[in-house]
Each structure stands twice: as C-alpha cells, then as structure tokens.
C-alpha cells in the first residue's frame, strides 16, 4: 500500500498460470491472426477458394443492386410491369389449361374485326375452275370465312392448303385491295380405276388417288391392277390406243412384279406380254388373230413373252374335246392289219 492506504498494485492483474483465484480480475486475451483463423484449418483448399470467390462476387452484386435501386424509373414503368405480369399469368394459364388454340383463334378474330372495321372486309370473291370440288369446300379450305379480313389473309398459306386437296392440281390466290379476293383452281381429272389388295380407287393420270371409293359414274374408266400400276397406267394405256381392237376388248391391265403387263380381255383370255418389245409382241398377236382368228378361239392364255414362239392354253372344255379327238384318232381302224 502507498502512504494513503491504497494498494500499490493495480486491481487488474494478468491471469496466473494456475488459473488465479476465484473472482480475480484478469486481462482479456488478445487473439492473434493465427488464432482467429483456426476454424479455416478444417476446410479443404477448394472450399477456401470458393469462399473467397463467393464473397467477392457477393460484394459486386450488392454494389450493382444498389446502383440499380438508385436509377430513376421511367414514367409508366409500373403500368407496363403490371400489364406484363397479367399477360404472363394469362399465357401461363392458357398453356397449363391447354387453351392455346382457343386463345389463338380469339386473337385472329379480334384482329380481323379490327381490319374489317377500317375497310378491309372481303366484299367480293371471284372463283373459277371448280368442278369436282364445291365452292364452299374451296373457301373453307382457303380460310375464307364470313368474318375474315383481306388484310390478314395469308394467300400463300391458302394456296398450300388448297393444293393439299387431291382433286386440285394447282391454285392461285390473289388479293385485290381493299375488298376483293380472286381464287382460281386447276383440277385433276379422273383417269382410271386402280385396284390394289382387292380395293379400287379413282386415280388421276399422274397416279394421284382422287377418291378411295368408286361411284357409279366412274365405272366406265379403264381398270389397272397391281402395285405400281397407278404410276405407269397413263403411258401404257396411251400405247394401247394404237391397237384399237385390243383396247376395245380390254377388261383390265394387270402389272406383274412392277416389271411387265398382262392383259385381261372381256372374253376371258389372258395375254401375257413381255417386259421388253411390247410393240413386237402385240404386232404378232394381231397378225395371228387376223390369220388364225386366235382371239376368237376357246383358249384361256396367250403367252407372248418369248420372242420366237407363241404359247396358248386351251380352256377346260376345249382341252377335253381335243383329248377326245386324239383318242379317236389313235384307235385302230376296222379291217386294218392285225
């Protein structure tokens, strides 16, 4: 103690190595740099690097957010944002509810109404070339309805849709502003009946199937049968026109293995043509018919596939009669040599 009765030492003492007395004051420890980083010793080096990068980018993002927050908002920004949010919600609901086609149709109708109100309503339609396809079918296929506007009618798309109809070989769609529409079509003509797998179709000259069934008005068309016959029918039937006698007796032209033709005649005779030199084979047939009346005989098959011979097959009746004649000729005559 000093002369005034006060303690000579400060009441604040350093901690003793043995821990000091109970309630003894002690100096607060000062952590060194190494001690403050002790918790990092348990981290992997990659985690330490990620910690550093994340911290750096986090500070950068915070600064950017602060700058954006300080920017002055343009006038009407709130209204625009509200419209976008509502529009996005409606679009999301339409997609989730599978109402997109309905929404699209509604938007198309709305724009057509707007265009019609300013003078682009289709007031006159000129249509030409239709015969097999009705006017109503053409307009519906082209997308021309009572509320369609000329302004928003897609002429190219309308033409593509029209040509998807098998009867229409070509089409032209012309918009004449402000309120006139001109549509012209070129139709295919029914050329023949094509039978495949027991089913007959009406086909055009280029082989396009026009109708998957046969109406009574088409029963007089030539009949072609077999795979590939629809594509080659026009050339072959045009070639047969050079032989009017055969063409007049023709019931059906049958394609065999997509390589050659057989002719089924109305009298039941099958004429088997070669793959090559069909002209020469038919010339021989006409010569035999002129000289031997071959097409009028009781036969079922005339085979012209070999160039140096003609093979015929008799009908069952003719074959039986022929056998009887041969047997009769084979019997020995009475009074002959023993």
Buried (B, 14 or more C-beta within 10 A) or exposed (E): EEEEEEEEEEEEEEEEEEEEEEEEEEEEEEEEEEEEEEEEEEEEEEEEEEEEEEEEEEEEEEEEEEEEEEEEEEEEEEEEEEEEEEEEEEEEEBEEEEEEEEBEEEEBBEEBEEBBEEEBBBEEBEBEBBEBBEEEBBBEBBBBEEEBBBBBBEBEEBBEBBBEBBBBBEBBBEBEEEBBBBBBBEBBEBBBBBBBEEEBBBBBBEBBEBBEEBEEEBEEBBBBBBEBBBBBBBEBBEBBEEBEEBBEBBBBBBBBEEEBBBBBBEEEBBBBBBEEEBEEBBEBBBEBBEEEEBBEBBBBBBBBBEEEEBEBEBBEEBBEEEEEEEEEEEEEEEEEEE
